[in-house]
Amino acid sequence: MRLLLDTHVLLWTLAGSARIAPAREMILSVDTQVFASIASWWEISIKAAIGKLDADVAALRLSAQDSGFLELPILGAHVEALAGLPLLHRDPFDRMLIAQAVAEPMCLLTADAQLVAYSPLVKIIA
């Protein structure tokens, strides 16, 4: 399985949060390729810069790499998929993650139930 983590799920996973307990087995499975999008690192960087999040992006990226997570760049095909998405949700980072999941294709793991309306590839942590 190819699994793209929504930004909050990425942060929870790297922090070892109990919030990922329902999906821990799926995330940690040797059969799962886990991806962290450049869009998530961008979102974390912006939130850290404006004081909404206390985070060291370089340390988080290193932790993700050490955990075996793969970085997913933003490609032209992702931007084209983004252009084709209906405007059901206004968050630009969430919309890019959905577009990446659809274009690749891969599952997007999130706790945001609003995103399910976009694609059956969106999986909710229950």
C-alpha positions, 0 to 999 in steps of 0.5 A: 500500500502507498500511503500519503500522510496528511500534515497533522497525521504526519506530525502525530506519527512522528511524535508517537501520539496515541491519536494514530492508534487506529492506523498505527498498524497500517502506517508501520506495516512493512507492506506500506510505503509511507509518503510525506509531501513537500506540501506538508513541510511547506505548511509546517514551515509557514505555521512555525514562522507565524507562531501557530506551531512550535516545530523544527522542520529540518529535525522533523524531515530527518525524523521522517527520513529515519523512519523510512518515510519517502518525500513526495515532491509537488509535480506538474501532474499534481497541479493539474489534478488540483485544477480539476478538484471541486472547491469543497474545501478551501485549505490549499495544503489539504487540496494539494494533498488530495490532488497528489493522492488522486494523481499518484494514486495513493491513499491519503490518511487524515482525521479530517472527515470533510476530505472524504467527499473528494475521493475514495482514496481518502481514509479517515483515522477512526 
